[in-house]
Amino acid sequence: MLLLLLLLHLAVMQLKMMILASSSTVGHTFDAANEKLLQIIRAVLEVLFEHLLELQLIARSLQLLLY
């Protein structure tokens, strides 16, 4: 579990560096990179949550079919 958290932290840091490197504007700060990173994380979490709800509906349907 600790290794997974470390890998996730490294991935976030790498993504932050990629956002900074891809910026062509002068004065692009870590705050802007953090904001962009938060937008990406929010979008990913929204998609994951939608899929989780779909999986929950499928599981309930299967449960009803089995009983």
N, CA, C, O and CB atoms as a CASP TS submission, in Angstrom:
PFRMAT TS
TARGET T0000
AUTHOR 0000-0000-0000
METHOD Language model
MODEL 1
PARENT N/A
ATOM      1  N   MET     1       0.824  -1.191   0.000  1.00  0.00           N
ATOM      2  CA  MET     1       0.000   0.000   0.000  1.00  0.00           C
ATOM      3  C   MET     1       0.869   1.255   0.000  1.00  0.00           C
ATOM      4  O   MET     1       0.582   2.226  -0.701  1.00  0.00           O
ATOM      5  CB  MET     1      -0.938  -0.002   1.206  1.00  0.00           C
ATOM      6  N   LEU     2       1.924   1.219   0.790  1.00  0.00           N
ATOM      7  CA  LEU     2       2.830   2.360   0.846  1.00  0.00           C
ATOM      8  C   LEU     2       3.498   2.595  -0.506  1.00  0.00           C
ATOM      9  O   LEU     2       3.675   3.738  -0.929  1.00  0.00           O
ATOM     10  CB  LEU     2       3.890   2.145   1.930  1.00  0.00           C
ATOM     11  N   LEU     3       3.867   1.513  -1.176  1.00  0.00           N
ATOM     12  CA  LEU     3       4.480   1.636  -2.497  1.00  0.00           C
ATOM     13  C   LEU     3       3.503   2.255  -3.488  1.00  0.00           C
ATOM     14  O   LEU     3       3.895   3.078  -4.314  1.00  0.00           O
ATOM     15  CB  LEU     3       4.952   0.265  -3.002  1.00  0.00           C
ATOM     16  N   LEU     4       2.239   1.866  -3.410  1.00  0.00           N
ATOM     17  CA  LEU     4       1.221   2.424  -4.292  1.00  0.00           C
ATOM     18  C   LEU     4       1.060   3.923  -4.057  1.00  0.00           C
ATOM     19  O   LEU     4       0.943   4.689  -5.014  1.00  0.00           O
ATOM     20  CB  LEU     4      -0.118   1.709  -4.083  1.00  0.00           C
ATOM     21  N   LEU     5       1.054   4.348  -2.801  1.00  0.00           N
ATOM     22  CA  LEU     5       0.956   5.771  -2.491  1.00  0.00           C
ATOM     23  C   LEU     5       2.176   6.540  -2.987  1.00  0.00           C
ATOM     24  O   LEU     5       2.052   7.660  -3.483  1.00  0.00           O
ATOM     25  CB  LEU     5       0.790   5.972  -0.991  1.00  0.00           C
ATOM     26  N   LEU     6       3.344   5.941  -2.852  1.00  0.00           N
ATOM     27  CA  LEU     6       4.563   6.580  -3.344  1.00  0.00           C
ATOM     28  C   LEU     6       4.525   6.734  -4.861  1.00  0.00           C
ATOM     29  O   LEU     6       4.889   7.783  -5.392  1.00  0.00           O
ATOM     30  CB  LEU     6       5.796   5.771  -2.926  1.00  0.00           C
ATOM     31  N   LEU     7       4.086   5.695  -5.553  1.00  0.00           N
ATOM     32  CA  LEU     7       3.984   5.767  -7.011  1.00  0.00           C
ATOM     33  C   LEU     7       2.963   6.808  -7.442  1.00  0.00           C
ATOM     34  O   LEU     7       3.180   7.523  -8.420  1.00  0.00           O
ATOM     35  CB  LEU     7       3.612   4.402  -7.586  1.00  0.00           C
ATOM     36  N   LEU     8       1.852   6.897  -6.722  1.00  0.00           N
ATOM     37  CA  LEU     8       0.843   7.905  -7.028  1.00  0.00           C
ATOM     38  C   LEU     8       1.403   9.306  -6.816  1.00  0.00           C
ATOM     39  O   LEU     8       1.162  10.200  -7.627  1.00  0.00           O
ATOM     40  CB  LEU     8      -0.408   7.695  -6.165  1.00  0.00           C
ATOM     41  N   HIS     9       2.140   9.500  -5.742  1.00  0.00           N
ATOM     42  CA  HIS     9       2.762  10.802  -5.476  1.00  0.00           C
ATOM     43  C   HIS     9       3.747  11.167  -6.586  1.00  0.00           C
ATOM     44  O   HIS     9       3.766  12.308  -7.049  1.00  0.00           O
ATOM     45  CB  HIS     9       3.482  10.789  -4.109  1.00  0.00           C
ATOM     46  N   LEU    10       4.550  10.221  -7.006  1.00  0.00           N
ATOM     47  CA  LEU    10       5.506  10.475  -8.090  1.00  0.00           C
ATOM     48  C   LEU    10       4.790  10.801  -9.395  1.00  0.00           C
ATOM     49  O   LEU    10       5.236  11.666 -10.150  1.00  0.00           O
ATOM     50  CB  LEU    10       6.424   9.265  -8.287  1.00  0.00           C
ATOM     51  N   ALA    11       3.691  10.117  -9.663  1.00  0.00           N
ATOM     52  CA  ALA    11       2.927  10.385 -10.884  1.00  0.00           C
ATOM     53  C   ALA    11       2.341  11.795 -10.855  1.00  0.00           C
ATOM     54  O   ALA    11       2.336  12.488 -11.873  1.00  0.00           O
ATOM     55  CB  ALA    11       1.803   9.344 -11.056  1.00  0.00           C
ATOM     56  N   VAL    12       1.850  12.218  -9.701  1.00  0.00           N
ATOM     57  CA  VAL    12       1.302  13.569  -9.570  1.00  0.00           C
ATOM     58  C   VAL    12       2.401  14.603  -9.780  1.00  0.00           C
ATOM     59  O   VAL    12       2.186  15.599 -10.470  1.00  0.00           O
ATOM     60  CB  VAL    12       0.642  13.759  -8.187  1.00  0.00           C
ATOM     61  N   MET    13       3.549  14.385  -9.206  1.00  0.00           N
ATOM     62  CA  MET    13       4.664  15.322  -9.386  1.00  0.00           C
ATOM     63  C   MET    13       5.103  15.384 -10.847  1.00  0.00           C
ATOM     64  O   MET    13       5.403  16.460 -11.363  1.00  0.00           O
ATOM     65  CB  MET    13       5.851  14.918  -8.498  1.00  0.00           C
ATOM     66  N   GLN    14       5.140  14.235 -11.508  1.00  0.00           N
ATOM     67  CA  GLN    14       5.529  14.218 -12.915  1.00  0.00           C
ATOM     68  C   GLN    14       4.495  14.944 -13.765  1.00  0.00           C
ATOM     69  O   GLN    14       4.856  15.678 -14.685  1.00  0.00           O
ATOM     70  CB  GLN    14       5.704  12.775 -13.409  1.00  0.00           C
ATOM     71  N   LEU    15       3.223  14.749 -13.470  1.00  0.00           N
ATOM     72  CA  LEU    15       2.169  15.444 -14.198  1.00  0.00           C
ATOM     73  C   LEU    15       2.279  16.946 -13.995  1.00  0.00           C
ATOM     74  O   LEU    15       2.075  17.722 -14.929  1.00  0.00           O
ATOM     75  CB  LEU    15       0.792  14.948 -13.753  1.00  0.00           C
ATOM     76  N   LYS    16       2.600  17.353 -12.778  1.00  0.00           N
ATOM     77  CA  LYS    16       2.768  18.776 -12.485  1.00  0.00           C
ATOM     78  C   LYS    16       3.925  19.355 -13.307  1.00  0.00           C
ATOM     79  O   LYS    16       3.813  20.455 -13.849  1.00  0.00           O
ATOM     80  CB  LYS    16       3.017  18.993 -10.971  1.00  0.00           C
ATOM     81  N   MET    17       5.016  18.627 -13.397  1.00  0.00           N
ATOM     82  CA  MET    17       6.164  19.087 -14.188  1.00  0.00           C
ATOM     83  C   MET    17       5.810  19.156 -15.676  1.00  0.00           C
ATOM     84  O   MET    17       6.248  20.069 -16.375  1.00  0.00           O
ATOM     85  CB  MET    17       7.374  18.152 -13.974  1.00  0.00           C
ATOM     86  N   MET    18       5.026  18.202 -16.155  1.00  0.00           N
ATOM     87  CA  MET    18       4.610  18.221 -17.559  1.00  0.00           C
ATOM     88  C   MET    18       3.728  19.431 -17.840  1.00  0.00           C
ATOM     89  O   MET    18       3.846  20.051 -18.896  1.00  0.00           O
ATOM     90  CB  MET    18       3.863  16.924 -17.921  1.00  0.00           C
ATOM     91  N   ILE    19       2.852  19.768 -16.909  1.00  0.00           N
ATOM     92  CA  ILE    19       1.995  20.941 -17.084  1.00  0.00           C
ATOM     93  C   ILE    19       2.839  22.201 -17.138  1.00  0.00           C
ATOM     94  O   ILE    19       2.610  23.074 -17.976  1.00  0.00           O
ATOM     95  CB  ILE    19       0.960  21.039 -15.948  1.00  0.00           C
ATOM     96  N   LEU    20       3.815  22.298 -16.244  1.00  0.00           N
ATOM     97  CA  LEU    20       4.696  23.468 -16.251  1.00  0.00           C
ATOM     98  C   LEU    20       5.520  23.537 -17.527  1.00  0.00           C
ATOM     99  O   LEU    20       5.695  24.617 -18.093  1.00  0.00           O
ATOM    100  CB  LEU    20       5.621  23.444 -15.039  1.00  0.00           C
ATOM    101  N   ALA    21       6.025  22.407 -17.983  1.00  0.00           N
ATOM    102  CA  ALA    21       6.871  22.385 -19.175  1.00  0.00           C
ATOM    103  C   ALA    21       6.080  22.716 -20.434  1.00  0.00           C
ATOM    104  O   ALA    21       6.625  23.291 -21.376  1.00  0.00           O
ATOM    105  CB  ALA    21       7.533  21.023 -19.324  1.00  0.00           C
ATOM    106  N   SER    22       4.802  22.359 -20.458  1.00  0.00           N
ATOM    107  CA  SER    22       4.007  22.590 -21.660  1.00  0.00           C
ATOM    108  C   SER    22       3.472  24.014 -21.740  1.00  0.00           C
ATOM    109  O   SER    22       2.898  24.406 -22.756  1.00  0.00           O
ATOM    110  CB  SER    22       2.857  21.613 -21.712  1.00  0.00           C
ATOM    111  N   SER    23       3.653  24.774 -20.693  1.00  0.00           N
ATOM    112  CA  SER    23       3.144  26.139 -20.681  1.00  0.00           C
ATOM    113  C   SER    23       4.074  27.050 -21.467  1.00  0.00           C
ATOM    114  O   SER    23       5.293  27.023 -21.296  1.00  0.00           O
ATOM    115  CB  SER    23       2.983  26.650 -19.239  1.00  0.00           C
ATOM    116  N   SER    24       3.474  27.854 -22.327  1.00  0.00           N
ATOM    117  CA  SER    24       4.292  28.781 -23.112  1.00  0.00           C
ATOM    118  C   SER    24       4.230  30.197 -22.543  1.00  0.00           C
ATOM    119  O   SER    24       4.895  31.098 -23.053  1.00  0.00           O
ATOM    120  CB  SER    24       3.836  28.785 -24.574  1.00  0.00           C
ATOM    121  N   THR    25       3.442  30.398 -21.498  1.00  0.00           N
ATOM    122  CA  THR    25       3.320  31.739 -20.929  1.00  0.00           C
ATOM    123  C   THR    25       4.411  31.974 -19.893  1.00  0.00           C
ATOM    124  O   THR    25       4.762  31.086 -19.117  1.00  0.00           O
ATOM    125  CB  THR    25       1.930  31.938 -20.296  1.00  0.00           C
ATOM    126  N   VAL    26       4.924  33.171 -19.904  1.00  0.00           N
ATOM    127  CA  VAL    26       5.938  33.548 -18.922  1.00  0.00           C
ATOM    128  C   VAL    26       5.239  33.808 -17.589  1.00  0.00           C
ATOM    129  O   VAL    26       4.161  34.402 -17.551  1.00  0.00           O
ATOM    130  CB  VAL    26       6.747  34.810 -19.393  1.00  0.00           C
ATOM    131  N   GLY    27       5.853  33.364 -16.511  1.00  0.00           N
ATOM    132  CA  GLY    27       5.287  33.587 -15.192  1.00  0.00           C
ATOM    133  C   GLY    27       4.313  32.509 -14.759  1.00  0.00           C
ATOM    134  O   GLY    27       3.575  32.680 -13.789  1.00  0.00           O
ATOM    135  N   HIS    28       4.315  31.408 -15.474  1.00  0.00           N
ATOM    136  CA  HIS    28       3.444  30.282 -15.102  1.00  0.00           C
ATOM    137  C   HIS    28       4.006  29.674 -13.820  1.00  0.00           C
ATOM    138  O   HIS    28       5.155  29.232 -13.795  1.00  0.00           O
ATOM    139  CB  HIS    28       3.355  29.198 -16.261  1.00  0.00           C
ATOM    140  N   THR    29       3.219  29.651 -12.776  1.00  0.00           N
ATOM    141  CA  THR    29       3.721  29.234 -11.465  1.00  0.00           C
ATOM    142  C   THR    29       3.210  27.862 -11.084  1.00  0.00           C
ATOM    143  O   THR    29       2.391  27.262 -11.782  1.00  0.00           O
ATOM    144  CB  THR    29       3.326  30.241 -10.400  1.00  0.00           C
ATOM    145  N   PHE    30       3.711  27.380  -9.964  1.00  0.00           N
ATOM    146  CA  PHE    30       3.236  26.110  -9.426  1.00  0.00           C
ATOM    147  C   PHE    30       1.766  26.198  -9.036  1.00  0.00           C
ATOM    148  O   PHE    30       1.055  25.194  -9.079  1.00  0.00           O
ATOM    149  CB  PHE    30       4.076  25.694  -8.219  1.00  0.00           C
ATOM    150  N   ASP    31       1.303  27.385  -8.655  1.00  0.00           N
ATOM    151  CA  ASP    31      -0.115  27.543  -8.320  1.00  0.00           C
ATOM    152  C   ASP    31      -0.989  27.240  -9.527  1.00  0.00           C
ATOM    153  O   ASP    31      -2.012  26.566  -9.406  1.00  0.00           O
ATOM    154  CB  ASP    31      -0.395  28.965  -7.807  1.00  0.00           C
ATOM    155  N   ALA    32      -0.589  27.736 -10.682  1.00  0.00           N
ATOM    156  CA  ALA    32      -1.345  27.460 -11.901  1.00  0.00           C
ATOM    157  C   ALA    32      -1.265  25.978 -12.248  1.00  0.00           C
ATOM    158  O   ALA    32      -2.250  25.387 -12.691  1.00  0.00           O
ATOM    159  CB  ALA    32      -0.820  28.314 -13.071  1.00  0.00           C
ATOM    160  N   ALA    33      -0.103  25.382 -12.049  1.00  0.00           N
ATOM    161  CA  ALA    33       0.051  23.951 -12.312  1.00  0.00           C
ATOM    162  C   ALA    33      -0.804  23.145 -11.343  1.00  0.00           C
ATOM    163  O   ALA    33      -1.426  22.156 -11.732  1.00  0.00           O
ATOM    164  CB  ALA    33       1.533  23.530 -12.198  1.00  0.00           C
ATOM    165  N   ASN    34      -0.835  23.564 -10.089  1.00  0.00           N
ATOM    166  CA  ASN    34      -1.677  22.884  -9.101  1.00  0.00           C
ATOM    167  C   ASN    34      -3.147  22.993  -9.470  1.00  0.00           C
ATOM    168  O   ASN    34      -3.895  22.025  -9.326  1.00  0.00           O
ATOM    169  CB  ASN    34      -1.444  23.466  -7.705  1.00  0.00           C
ATOM    170  N   GLU    35      -3.571  24.159  -9.943  1.00  0.00           N
ATOM    171  CA  GLU    35      -4.967  24.340 -10.342  1.00  0.00           C
ATOM    172  C   GLU    35      -5.317  23.433 -11.525  1.00  0.00           C
ATOM    173  O   GLU    35      -6.376  22.806 -11.543  1.00  0.00           O
ATOM    174  CB  GLU    35      -5.235  25.815 -10.704  1.00  0.00           C
ATOM    175  N   LYS    36      -4.424  23.372 -12.504  1.00  0.00           N
ATOM    176  CA  LYS    36      -4.655  22.496 -13.658  1.00  0.00           C
ATOM    177  C   LYS    36      -4.695  21.038 -13.208  1.00  0.00           C
ATOM    178  O   LYS    36      -5.527  20.262 -13.678  1.00  0.00           O
ATOM    179  CB  LYS    36      -3.553  22.700 -14.733  1.00  0.00           C
ATOM    180  N   LEU    37      -3.811  20.674 -12.312  1.00  0.00           N
ATOM    181  CA  LEU    37      -3.778  19.310 -11.783  1.00  0.00           C
ATOM    182  C   LEU    37      -5.078  18.986 -11.049  1.00  0.00           C
ATOM    183  O   LEU    37      -5.611  17.886 -11.193  1.00  0.00           O
ATOM    184  CB  LEU    37      -2.574  19.125 -10.842  1.00  0.00           C
ATOM    185  N   LEU    38      -5.587  19.928 -10.271  1.00  0.00           N
ATOM    186  CA  LEU    38      -6.856  19.717  -9.576  1.00  0.00           C
ATOM    187  C   LEU    38      -8.011  19.544 -10.556  1.00  0.00           C
ATOM    188  O   LEU    38      -8.915  18.743 -10.316  1.00  0.00           O
ATOM    189  CB  LEU    38      -7.143  20.882  -8.638  1.00  0.00           C
ATOM    190  N   GLN    39      -7.985  20.287 -11.654  1.00  0.00           N
ATOM    191  CA  GLN    39      -9.025  20.134 -12.675  1.00  0.00           C
ATOM    192  C   GLN    39      -8.982  18.734 -13.278  1.00  0.00           C
ATOM    193  O   GLN    39     -10.022  18.110 -13.488  1.00  0.00           O
ATOM    194  CB  GLN    39      -8.859  21.194 -13.781  1.00  0.00           C
ATOM    195  N   ILE    40      -7.781  18.245 -13.554  1.00  0.00           N
ATOM    196  CA  ILE    40      -7.625  16.905 -14.117  1.00  0.00           C
ATOM    197  C   ILE    40      -8.102  15.857 -13.121  1.00  0.00           C
ATOM    198  O   ILE    40      -8.816  14.925 -13.490  1.00  0.00           O
ATOM    199  CB  ILE    40      -6.158  16.644 -14.508  1.00  0.00           C
ATOM    200  N   ILE    41      -7.707  16.010 -11.858  1.00  0.00           N
ATOM    201  CA  ILE    41      -8.104  15.042 -10.828  1.00  0.00           C
ATOM    202  C   ILE    41      -9.619  15.052 -10.650  1.00  0.00           C
ATOM    203  O   ILE    41     -10.226  13.990 -10.509  1.00  0.00           O
ATOM    204  CB  ILE    41      -7.405  15.355  -9.483  1.00  0.00           C
ATOM    205  N   ARG    42     -10.239  16.232 -10.654  1.00  0.00           N
ATOM    206  CA  ARG    42     -11.701  16.313 -10.535  1.00  0.00           C
ATOM    207  C   ARG    42     -12.385  15.581 -11.680  1.00  0.00           C
ATOM    208  O   ARG    42     -13.346  14.842 -11.467  1.00  0.00           O
ATOM    209  CB  ARG    42     -12.157  17.779 -10.504  1.00  0.00           C
ATOM    210  N   ALA    43     -11.886  15.788 -12.898  1.00  0.00           N
ATOM    211  CA  ALA    43     -12.487  15.130 -14.056  1.00  0.00           C
ATOM    212  C   ALA    43     -12.355  13.615 -13.951  1.00  0.00           C
ATOM    213  O   ALA    43     -13.301  12.884 -14.246  1.00  0.00           O
ATOM    214  CB  ALA    43     -11.837  15.627 -15.352  1.00  0.00           C
ATOM    215  N   VAL    44     -11.192  13.146 -13.535  1.00  0.00           N
ATOM    216  CA  VAL    44     -10.978  11.702 -13.387  1.00  0.00           C
ATOM    217  C   VAL    44     -11.885  11.136 -12.303  1.00  0.00           C
ATOM    218  O   VAL    44     -12.478  10.073 -12.485  1.00  0.00           O
ATOM    219  CB  VAL    44      -9.502  11.401 -13.055  1.00  0.00           C
ATOM    220  N   LEU    45     -11.999  11.834 -11.178  1.00  0.00           N
ATOM    221  CA  LEU    45     -12.860  11.362 -10.092  1.00  0.00           C
ATOM    222  C   LEU    45     -14.331  11.336 -10.502  1.00  0.00           C
ATOM    223  O   LEU    45     -15.071  10.440 -10.096  1.00  0.00           O
ATOM    224  CB  LEU    45     -12.684  12.244  -8.862  1.00  0.00           C
ATOM    225  N   GLU    46     -14.759  12.311 -11.304  1.00  0.00           N
ATOM    226  CA  GLU    46     -16.143  12.307 -11.785  1.00  0.00           C
ATOM    227  C   GLU    46     -16.418  11.077 -12.639  1.00  0.00           C
ATOM    228  O   GLU    46     -17.452  10.427 -12.490  1.00  0.00           O
ATOM    229  CB  GLU    46     -16.437  13.581 -12.587  1.00  0.00           C
ATOM    230  N   VAL    47     -15.489  10.763 -13.532  1.00  0.00           N
ATOM    231  CA  VAL    47     -15.662   9.587 -14.392  1.00  0.00           C
ATOM    232  C   VAL    47     -15.652   8.315 -13.555  1.00  0.00           C
ATOM    233  O   VAL    47     -16.482   7.430 -13.765  1.00  0.00           O
ATOM    234  CB  VAL    47     -14.555   9.528 -15.466  1.00  0.00           C
ATOM    235  N   LEU    48     -14.728   8.216 -12.614  1.00  0.00           N
ATOM    236  CA  LEU    48     -14.670   7.034 -11.754  1.00  0.00           C
ATOM    237  C   LEU    48     -15.947   6.878 -10.938  1.00  0.00           C
ATOM    238  O   LEU    48     -16.438   5.763 -10.760  1.00  0.00           O
ATOM    239  CB  LEU    48     -13.463   7.115 -10.821  1.00  0.00           C
ATOM    240  N   PHE    49     -16.485   7.985 -10.443  1.00  0.00           N
ATOM    241  CA  PHE    49     -17.705   7.935  -9.653  1.00  0.00           C
ATOM    242  C   PHE    49     -18.880   7.463 -10.512  1.00  0.00           C
ATOM    243  O   PHE    49     -19.703   6.665 -10.063  1.00  0.00           O
ATOM    244  CB  PHE    49     -18.006   9.314  -9.042  1.00  0.00           C
ATOM    245  N   GLU    50     -18.955   7.966 -11.762  1.00  0.00           N
ATOM    246  CA  GLU    50     -20.018   7.523 -12.669  1.00  0.00           C
ATOM    247  C   GLU    50     -19.923   6.022 -12.914  1.00  0.00           C
ATOM    248  O   GLU    50     -20.936   5.322 -12.894  1.00  0.00           O
ATOM    249  CB  GLU    50     -19.944   8.285 -14.007  1.00  0.00           C
ATOM    250  N   HIS    51     -18.717   5.530 -13.143  1.00  0.00           N
ATOM    251  CA  HIS    51     -18.539   4.095 -13.374  1.00  0.00           C
ATOM    252  C   HIS    51     -18.855   3.290 -12.117  1.00  0.00           C
ATOM    253  O   HIS    51     -19.392   2.186 -12.203  1.00  0.00           O
ATOM    254  CB  HIS    51     -17.107   3.803 -13.837  1.00  0.00           C
ATOM    255  N   LEU    52     -18.528   3.833 -10.965  1.00  0.00           N
ATOM    256  CA  LEU    52     -18.840   3.155  -9.713  1.00  0.00           C
ATOM    257  C   LEU    52     -20.351   3.023  -9.535  1.00  0.00           C
ATOM    258  O   LEU    52     -20.844   1.981  -9.105  1.00  0.00           O
ATOM    259  CB  LEU    52     -18.226   3.910  -8.526  1.00  0.00           C
ATOM    260  N   LEU    53     -21.078   4.083  -9.867  1.00  0.00           N
ATOM    261  CA  LEU    53     -22.537   4.013  -9.781  1.00  0.00           C
ATOM    262  C   LEU    53     -23.099   2.981 -10.756  1.00  0.00           C
ATOM    263  O   LEU    53     -24.020   2.238 -10.418  1.00  0.00           O
ATOM    264  CB  LEU    53     -23.153   5.389 -10.060  1.00  0.00           C
ATOM    265  N   GLU    54     -22.538   2.937 -11.972  1.00  0.00           N
ATOM    266  CA  GLU    54     -22.982   1.940 -12.949  1.00  0.00           C
ATOM    267  C   GLU    54     -22.703   0.527 -12.443  1.00  0.00           C
ATOM    268  O   GLU    54     -23.546  -0.362 -12.568  1.00  0.00           O
ATOM    269  CB  GLU    54     -22.286   2.166 -14.306  1.00  0.00           C
ATOM    270  N   LEU    55     -21.528   0.327 -11.878  1.00  0.00           N
ATOM    271  CA  LEU    55     -21.192  -0.992 -11.340  1.00  0.00           C
ATOM    272  C   LEU    55     -22.104  -1.367 -10.179  1.00  0.00           C
ATOM    273  O   LEU    55     -22.469  -2.532 -10.021  1.00  0.00           O
ATOM    274  CB  LEU    55     -19.733  -1.026 -10.887  1.00  0.00           C
ATOM    275  N   GLN    56     -22.464  -0.394  -9.380  1.00  0.00           N
ATOM    276  CA  GLN    56     -23.372  -0.653  -8.262  1.00  0.00           C
ATOM    277  C   GLN    56     -24.746  -1.080  -8.782  1.00  0.00           C
ATOM    278  O   GLN    56     -25.361  -1.995  -8.234  1.00  0.00           O
ATOM    279  CB  GLN    56     -23.502   0.601  -7.366  1.00  0.00           C
ATOM    280  N   LEU    57     -25.223  -0.426  -9.830  1.00  0.00           N
ATOM    281  CA  LEU    57     -26.508  -0.811 -10.422  1.00  0.00           C
ATOM    282  C   LEU    57     -26.448  -2.214 -11.014  1.00  0.00           C
ATOM    283  O   LEU    57     -27.388  -2.995 -10.869  1.00  0.00           O
ATOM    284  CB  LEU    57     -26.920   0.191 -11.503  1.00  0.00           C
ATOM    285  N   ILE    58     -25.348  -2.531 -11.676  1.00  0.00           N
ATOM    286  CA  ILE    58     -25.175  -3.871 -12.245  1.00  0.00           C
ATOM    287  C   ILE    58     -25.145  -4.911 -11.138  1.00  0.00           C
ATOM    288  O   ILE    58     -25.761  -5.970 -11.258  1.00  0.00           O
ATOM    289  CB  ILE    58     -23.885  -3.948 -13.086  1.00  0.00           C
ATOM    290  N   ALA    59     -24.430  -4.612 -10.062  1.00  0.00           N
ATOM    291  CA  ALA    59     -24.342  -5.559  -8.946  1.00  0.00           C
ATOM    292  C   ALA    59     -25.710  -5.791  -8.317  1.00  0.00           C
ATOM    293  O   ALA    59     -26.052  -6.923  -7.977  1.00  0.00           O
ATOM    294  CB  ALA    59     -23.356  -5.051  -7.885  1.00  0.00           C
ATOM    295  N   ARG    60     -26.489  -4.735  -8.160  1.00  0.00           N
ATOM    296  CA  ARG    60     -27.831  -4.895  -7.586  1.00  0.00           C
ATOM    297  C   ARG    60     -28.732  -5.699  -8.514  1.00  0.00           C
ATOM    298  O   ARG    60     -29.523  -6.525  -8.057  1.00  0.00           O
ATOM    299  CB  ARG    60     -28.461  -3.524  -7.304  1.00  0.00           C
ATOM    300  N   SER    61     -28.613  -5.459  -9.813  1.00  0.00           N
ATOM    301  CA  SER    61     -29.416  -6.224 -10.776  1.00  0.00           C
ATOM    302  C   SER    61     -29.049  -7.699 -10.730  1.00  0.00           C
ATOM    303  O   SER    61     -29.923  -8.566 -10.742  1.00  0.00           O
ATOM    304  CB  SER    61     -29.221  -5.676 -12.201  1.00  0.00           C
ATOM    305  N   LEU    62     -27.759  -7.977 -10.677  1.00  0.00           N
ATOM    306  CA  LEU    62     -27.319  -9.373 -10.591  1.00  0.00           C
ATOM    307  C   LEU    62     -27.776 -10.011  -9.288  1.00  0.00           C
ATOM    308  O   LEU    62     -28.155 -11.182  -9.256  1.00  0.00           O
ATOM    309  CB  LEU    62     -25.794  -9.464 -10.712  1.00  0.00           C
ATOM    310  N   GLN    63     -27.737  -9.244  -8.233  1.00  0.00           N
ATOM    311  CA  GLN    63     -28.182  -9.754  -6.937  1.00  0.00           C
ATOM    312  C   GLN    63     -29.666 -10.108  -6.986  1.00  0.00           C
ATOM    313  O   GLN    63     -30.078 -11.133  -6.443  1.00  0.00           O
ATOM    314  CB  GLN    63     -27.913  -8.719  -5.826  1.00  0.00           C
ATOM    315  N   LEU    64     -30.462  -9.271  -7.629  1.00  0.00           N
ATOM    316  CA  LEU    64     -31.894  -9.556  -7.760  1.00  0.00           C
ATOM    317  C   LEU    64     -32.139 -10.782  -8.629  1.00  0.00           C
ATOM    318  O   LEU    64     -33.056 -11.560  -8.367  1.00  0.00           O
ATOM    319  CB  LEU    64     -32.625  -8.348  -8.347  1.00  0.00           C
ATOM    320  N   LEU    65     -31.323 -10.954  -9.660  1.00  0.00           N
ATOM    321  CA  LEU    65     -31.482 -12.119 -10.536  1.00  0.00           C
ATOM    322  C   LEU    65     -31.122 -13.416  -9.823  1.00  0.00           C
ATOM    323  O   LEU    65     -31.720 -14.461 -10.082  1.00  0.00           O
ATOM    324  CB  LEU    65     -30.621 -11.962 -11.785  1.00  0.00           C
ATOM    325  N   LEU    66     -30.152 -13.348  -8.932  1.00  0.00           N
ATOM    326  CA  LEU    66     -29.694 -14.556  -8.251  1.00  0.00           C
ATOM    327  C   LEU    66     -30.609 -14.968  -7.110  1.00  0.00           C
ATOM    328  O   LEU    66     -30.623 -16.138  -6.728  1.00  0.00           O
ATOM    329  CB  LEU    66     -28.300 -14.352  -7.728  1.00  0.00           C
ATOM    330  N   TYR    67     -31.369 -14.039  -6.561  1.00  0.00           N
ATOM    331  CA  TYR    67     -32.215 -14.383  -5.411  1.00  0.00           C
ATOM    332  C   TYR    67     -33.652 -14.395  -5.765  1.00  0.00           C
ATOM    333  O   TYR    67     -34.496 -14.666  -4.910  1.00  0.00           O
ATOM    334  CB  TYR    67     -31.999 -13.435  -4.284  1.00  0.00           C
TER
END
